[in-house]
Amino acid sequence: MLELLNFLKKENASKNIAKDRLKIIVLKDRNDCSPGTLESITEGFIDVLSTHAEFDEKDVDVKITSSEEGKPLLMVNVSIDKMKR
């Protein structure tokens, strides 16, 4: 039974990784933003925000979409646990 649960966890993790990769590919196609650029933006945002707040880096969601005028929009969602003083 334990082996089955471990297999299902691995399968779910693989599914999530594949899903994230597909999102990155779609994002690149829609906004001409390479996966490396998006990763760099995310890392920079995490570095800056971590000086001001405590949060789980896994919960940071960075997306680039397009405005009605076709301009790129940076959208960042993060759940902040505590602000630093």
Secondary structure by P-SEA (a helix, b strand, c coil): caaaaaaaaaaaaaaaaaaaaaaaaaaaaaccccaaaaaaaaaaaaaaaaaccccccccbbbbbbbcccccbbbbbbbbbccccc
